[in-house]
Amino acid sequence: MPLGIHLPSGVLGAIDKGKQFPLQLQACNRRGCIAKAKVDDNLKKALVAGKGLAISFSAQPNADPQVLNVALAEISSGLDAIGVTSGAWPFGS
């Protein structure tokens, strides 16, 4: 996630323009922030079946959200490579 996020507004994710789910900001450094989400079996299935993940956040309290769009084309092999079955999985760097 980029720096400059309005922390109280939070960060949300949505797969293929579906229902939004919260991402929890964990830490920030000079390069950006790390956000995580609890990945249950339903979310993992949706990530693997989905085409895109939209991550939204605001820079100011009443600002329109900014959206980062992420392709999910290879998410299945990525999740397998890092051993994610369910639990917390980080989004961001």
N, C-alpha and C positions, 0 to 999 in steps of 0.2 A: 504494500500500500504506500502511496506517496506521503510525504510529510505535509503538514498543514491541515490535517483532518480535525474537524470540530468534534472532540472526543465525546461530549454528552449526546450528540446526535447519533453516534454509533455507526456501524457498518452493516449493510444487509447484502445478502446474496439471493439470487433467483435463477433457477435453471429454466431455460427456454421460456422466459417471461411468465413463469408460474408463480406460486406462492413464495413470498420472501421469507428468508430465515436469517436469524441474527448471526453475525460473526463477532467474536470477542477479540478486541485488540489486546495483545499480550505485551509488546515492547516496541520501542522505536529507537533507531540509531541514525547516523548521518545518511544512510542509504534509503531509509523508509521504515515502515512499520509492518509488524507481523500480526495477522488476524487468524483466529482459529474458529472452527465450528465442530460441534459434536456430530460425528458421522455414524448414524445408525444404519441398519440394513436398508431402510427405505431411501435414505439420502444417497447411500452408495449406489443403489440401483438406478436412481434418478440421474446421478452424475454420469454413470456408465452409458445409460440410454440417451442422455441429452446431447444436444448439439452445441449449446453455449451456456456460459455462466456469466451473469451480469452482477458485478459488485458495485454497490452504490454507497456514497458517502457525501457529506457536506463539509464545506470549508468554513461556513459561518452558520449561526443558529437558524436563521430564516431563509437561507439560500436554497435554490433548487439543487437537488443532488447531482453530483457528477457520477458518471457510470463508466466503469472499466469492463469491457467485454472480453471474455476469455473463451477460446475454442476448447471444446472437450473431446476432440477427435481421438487422442491417445491417452485419455485419462485412465482407462482400465489397466493398461500395461504400467502406467506410472504408479497407480495405487498398489498394484501387485509388487512392483519393484521395491517399494518402501514398506511393504508388509502391512498395509492397511486392510483390516477386515471390518472393524468398527471401532469407535472411540474418537478421540480428538485428532484432527488432521489439520496441519497449518495451511493457510492460504497466504500468499505474499512472500516477501523476502526481506 
